[in-house]
Amino acid sequence: MRLGSLFPFLSADLAIDLGTANTCVYSRGRGIVVNEPSIVALNKNTGKVEAVGQEAHEMVGRTPGNIVAIRPMADGVIADFEVTEKMLSYFIRKAIRRTFLVRPRIIIGVPSDITSVERQAVRDTALRAKAREVYLVEEAMASAIGVGLPITEPFGSMVVDIGGGTTDIAVISLSGIVYSRAIRVAGNELDEAIMQYVRKRHNLLIGERTAERIKIELGSAYPLDEPLTMQIKGRHLLQGVPRTIEVRDDEIRSAIEGPLSTIIDAVRVALEQAPPELSGDISDRGIVVAGGGALLRRIDARITAETGVPVTIADEPLCSVVYGVGKMLDDLDLLRKITNH
């Protein structure tokens, strides 16, 4: 018998969406207890962690030379093992609140296309961060569960999860993934496209936080009923001084067209690759879009225009994966059906 079985207060079950942009932690019985950026501020001279999560995010673009803000996750997988371990340990401690003798069982959402080496890296990192057991679940399946799709029933459901580093697409039936694909084009590429556009079109250098704010305030996938504009600040490339300019929604829509088209092409391929019977189900029931990318204005109208399939936006798209993984904490039979432990 395990220690956690003898003393339940020493055990803590956690569900984690270890995302490229954000990390969400769900605790059984308490709900989401951590929702912070996947960023670590590291002192290069001492190797000491200066800040993690939201506090580190505030430092992006504003750190002195000896402190660097690191995103240890890239394209949904671990890019820096040591820093990811420190970040994960911090979030686990914050979620559990009691660190003495506590070794939680953890379920983590991962992109569907990660390699066995990358999968093992996630597992090892979680174990080094003091996890007792580690289960890995494909993010698309977790997202489908999180948004309430009837994944155990004998008809097809389709979910598109547009995260920070990856877009996960899956067709699901009878608790299994019939078709899945993850492309490493998502929210971060939209931010990068905005930065590049502003640089080329306006000779203005802006940071990633400004690009993200532009995406949130002006970004759209399809023409809007009312035009939007906003003032942005940056450094003029030719004059080298701060400059404020105005940008419009149609400019930003044009700026993000490249990565957005890549995402929609992947959705179209998924519809083409699905078995005919399941394609009929999807045509009737539609596609559910989750993840931060679901918040892009009129993404549903754009996908419908390109594919002819109705689209629904998840109620809480940013939390779909962690809610789905969280539901598995309460349903171990479901977990066993869809994971390889």
C-alpha positions in Angstrom: 0.0 0.0 0.0 1.3 3.4 -1.0 2.0 6.2 1.5 -0.7 8.3 -0.1 -3.2 5.5 0.4 -2.4 5.3 4.1 -2.4 9.0 4.6 -4.6 10.7 2.0 -3.6 14.2 3.2 0.0 13.4 2.0 -1.3 12.8 -1.5 -2.4 15.4 -4.0 -3.7 14.7 -7.5 -3.0 17.3 -10.0 -3.8 17.8 -13.7 -1.4 20.0 -15.7 -1.6 21.7 -19.1 2.1 22.4 -19.6 1.7 24.8 -22.4 4.2 26.8 -24.4 2.5 30.1 -23.4 0.7 29.3 -20.2 0.7 26.5 -17.6 -2.6 25.6 -15.9 -2.8 23.4 -12.8 -6.0 21.7 -11.7 -6.3 20.2 -8.2 -9.0 17.7 -7.5 -11.7 19.2 -5.4 -10.4 22.7 -5.8 -10.4 23.4 -9.5 -7.8 25.5 -11.3 -5.2 26.6 -8.7 -2.5 27.9 -11.0 -2.9 29.7 -14.4 0.3 31.6 -15.2 2.7 32.2 -18.1 5.3 29.5 -18.8 8.2 31.8 -18.2 11.2 31.7 -15.8 13.4 34.6 -15.0 16.9 33.3 -14.4 20.0 35.0 -13.1 22.8 34.2 -15.5 25.6 34.9 -13.0 24.3 32.7 -10.2 21.9 30.3 -12.0 19.2 31.2 -9.4 15.6 31.5 -10.3 14.5 35.1 -9.8 10.8 34.7 -10.7 8.4 32.2 -12.3 5.1 32.7 -14.0 3.3 36.0 -13.9 6.0 37.7 -12.1 8.6 36.6 -14.7 6.2 37.6 -17.5 6.2 41.2 -16.2 10.0 41.1 -16.6 9.9 40.2 -20.4 11.8 42.9 -22.3 12.6 44.7 -19.2 15.4 42.6 -17.5 18.9 43.8 -16.8 21.8 42.1 -18.5 22.3 39.5 -15.8 18.7 38.3 -15.8 17.1 36.5 -18.7 13.5 35.6 -19.1 13.3 32.1 -20.5 10.3 30.2 -22.1 11.4 26.6 -21.4 8.7 25.2 -23.5 8.8 25.5 -27.3 6.2 24.2 -29.7 4.5 22.3 -26.9 7.6 20.3 -25.9 10.5 20.9 -23.5 13.3 23.0 -24.9 15.2 23.5 -21.6 14.9 20.5 -19.3 16.6 22.1 -16.2 14.5 25.3 -16.4 11.3 23.3 -17.1 11.9 21.2 -14.0 12.4 24.3 -11.8 9.2 25.9 -13.3 7.2 22.7 -12.8 8.4 22.3 -9.2 7.4 25.9 -8.5 3.9 25.4 -9.9 3.5 22.1 -8.1 4.5 23.6 -4.8 2.1 26.5 -5.3 -0.7 24.2 -6.2 -0.2 21.8 -3.2 0.7 24.4 -0.6 2.0 21.6 1.7 5.4 20.4 0.5 6.4 18.1 3.3 6.3 14.5 2.1 3.7 15.3 -0.6 4.3 13.4 -3.9 1.3 14.1 -6.2 -0.1 11.9 -8.9 0.0 14.0 -12.1 -1.7 13.9 -15.4 -0.2 16.1 -18.1 -1.5 17.1 -21.5 1.0 16.8 -24.3 0.8 17.5 -28.1 -0.3 14.5 -30.2 2.8 14.5 -32.4 5.5 14.5 -29.8 8.1 11.8 -30.1 8.7 9.0 -27.7 11.9 10.8 -26.6 10.0 14.0 -26.0 7.3 12.1 -24.2 9.8 10.5 -21.9 11.4 13.9 -21.2 8.1 15.2 -20.0 7.6 12.2 -17.8 11.1 12.4 -16.3 10.9 16.1 -15.7 7.6 15.6 -13.7 9.1 12.8 -11.7 12.2 14.9 -10.8 9.7 17.6 -9.8 8.6 15.1 -7.1 5.6 13.5 -8.8 4.6 10.1 -7.5 3.0 8.9 -10.8 2.8 10.5 -14.2 0.3 10.0 -16.9 0.4 11.7 -20.3 -2.7 12.5 -22.3 -2.9 13.9 -25.8 -4.1 17.5 -25.6 -6.7 17.2 -28.3 -8.4 14.3 -26.4 -8.1 16.3 -23.2 -9.6 19.4 -24.9 -12.5 17.3 -26.3 -13.3 16.0 -22.8 -12.9 19.5 -21.3 -15.4 21.1 -23.7 -17.9 18.3 -23.1 -17.8 16.4 -26.4 -19.4 12.9 -26.1 -16.1 11.1 -26.8 -17.3 7.6 -25.7 -20.2 7.5 -28.1 -20.0 5.7 -31.5 -20.0 8.8 -33.7 -17.4 11.3 -34.7 -16.4 14.5 -32.9 -13.8 17.0 -34.0 -11.8 19.4 -31.9 -9.2 22.0 -32.9 -7.1 23.2 -30.0 -5.1 26.3 -31.0 -2.5 26.9 -28.3 0.6 29.0 -28.0 3.1 26.7 -29.6 1.0 24.0 -31.3 -2.4 23.5 -33.0 -3.8 20.1 -32.1 -6.5 18.7 -34.3 -8.3 15.4 -33.6 -11.3 13.3 -34.8 -12.5 11.2 -31.9 -15.0 8.3 -31.6 -15.5 5.6 -29.0 -12.9 7.0 -26.6 -10.2 6.8 -29.2 -8.5 9.2 -31.6 -9.3 8.2 -35.2 -7.2 10.9 -36.7 -4.9 13.4 -35.0 -2.3 15.9 -36.2 -0.4 18.6 -34.4 1.2 21.4 -36.3 3.8 23.7 -34.7 2.0 26.8 -35.9 -0.2 28.6 -33.3 -0.6 31.8 -31.2 3.2 32.5 -31.0 3.5 32.5 -34.8 0.6 35.0 -35.0 2.5 37.3 -32.6 5.7 36.9 -34.6 3.9 37.7 -37.8 2.6 40.9 -36.2 6.1 41.9 -35.1 7.5 41.3 -38.6 4.7 43.2 -40.3 5.0 46.3 -38.0 8.8 46.2 -38.5 8.5 46.1 -42.3 5.5 48.2 -42.9 6.0 50.9 -40.3 9.8 50.6 -39.5 8.8 50.1 -35.9 10.4 47.6 -33.6 8.0 46.2 -31.0 8.3 43.4 -28.4 6.4 40.2 -28.0 4.2 41.6 -25.3 3.1 44.5 -27.5 2.5 42.1 -30.4 0.3 39.9 -28.2 -1.7 42.9 -27.1 -2.2 43.9 -30.7 -3.4 40.3 -31.5 -5.9 40.4 -28.6 -7.3 43.9 -29.3 -7.2 44.0 -33.1 -6.7 40.4 -34.3 -9.4 38.8 -36.5 -9.6 35.9 -38.9 -12.5 37.3 -41.0 -13.6 40.9 -41.8 -15.3 42.7 -38.9 -18.6 44.6 -39.0 -17.0 47.6 -37.4 -13.3 48.7 -38.0 -10.9 48.7 -35.0 -7.8 50.8 -34.5 -5.3 51.2 -31.7 -2.2 53.2 -30.8 1.1 51.3 -30.4 4.5 52.3 -29.2 7.9 51.1 -30.3 11.3 52.2 -31.4 11.7 53.6 -34.9 14.3 51.6 -36.8 15.7 54.5 -38.8 15.5 57.3 -36.3 16.3 55.1 -33.2 13.7 57.0 -31.1 10.4 56.0 -29.5 7.5 56.5 -31.8 3.7 56.0 -31.5 1.7 54.9 -34.5 -1.9 53.8 -35.2 -2.7 50.4 -36.7 -6.0 49.0 -38.1 -7.6 45.6 -37.8 -7.4 45.0 -41.6 -3.6 45.5 -41.4 -3.3 42.9 -38.6 -5.6 40.5 -40.4 -3.3 40.7 -43.4 -0.2 40.3 -41.2 -1.4 37.0 -39.6 -2.8 35.5 -42.9 0.2 33.2 -43.4 0.1 31.3 -40.2 -3.7 31.4 -40.0 -3.9 29.8 -43.5 -1.6 27.0 -42.3 -3.9 26.3 -39.4 -7.0 26.2 -41.6 -5.3 24.1 -44.2 -4.5 21.5 -41.4 -8.2 21.6 -40.5 -9.2 20.9 -44.1 -6.8 18.0 -44.3 -8.2 16.5 -41.1 -11.7 16.6 -42.6 -10.4 15.0 -45.8 -8.6 12.2 -43.9 -11.5 11.3 -41.6 -13.5 8.1 -42.4 -16.6 8.9 -44.5 -19.1 8.0 -41.8 -17.4 10.2 -39.2 -17.1 13.0 -41.7 -20.9 12.9 -42.0 -21.2 13.2 -38.2 -18.8 16.1 -38.1 -20.7 17.9 -40.9 -23.9 17.5 -38.8 -22.4 18.3 -35.4 -19.7 20.7 -36.4 -16.2 21.5 -35.1 -15.3 22.7 -31.7 -12.4 25.2 -31.4 -10.6 25.6 -28.1 -7.3 27.0 -26.9 -6.2 30.7 -26.8 -6.5 30.9 -30.6 -10.3 30.3 -30.3 -10.4 33.9 -28.9 -9.3 35.4 -32.2 -12.2 37.3 -33.6 -14.4 35.5 -36.1 -12.1 32.4 -36.3 -15.4 30.4 -36.4 -16.7 32.3 -39.4 -13.4 31.8 -41.3 -13.2 28.1 -40.7 -16.8 27.7 -41.8 -16.3 29.8 -44.9 -13.2 27.6 -45.8 -14.7 24.2 -45.0 -18.5 24.5 -45.1 -18.7 22.9 -41.6 -20.3 24.7 -38.7 -18.0 25.8 -35.9 -18.5 26.3 -32.1 -16.2 28.1 -29.8 -15.6 26.4 -26.5 -17.1 28.2 -23.4 -13.7 28.6 -21.7 -11.2 27.9 -24.5 -8.1 28.7 -22.5 -8.9 26.1 -19.9 -10.3 23.3 -22.1 -7.2 21.1 -21.9 -6.7 21.4 -18.1 -10.5 20.8 -17.5 -10.3 17.7 -19.6 -7.3 16.4 -17.8 -8.9 17.3 -14.5 -12.0 15.2 -15.3 -9.7 12.2 -15.7 -8.5 12.6 -12.1 -12.1 11.7 -11.1 -12.5 9.0 -13.7 -9.6 6.6 -13.7 -11.5 4.2 -16.0 -11.6 6.9 -18.6 -7.9 7.6 -18.0 -7.0 4.0 -18.6 -9.0 3.9 -21.8 -7.2 6.7 -23.4 -3.6 6.6 -22.1 -0.7 4.4 -22.1 0.8 4.5 -18.6 
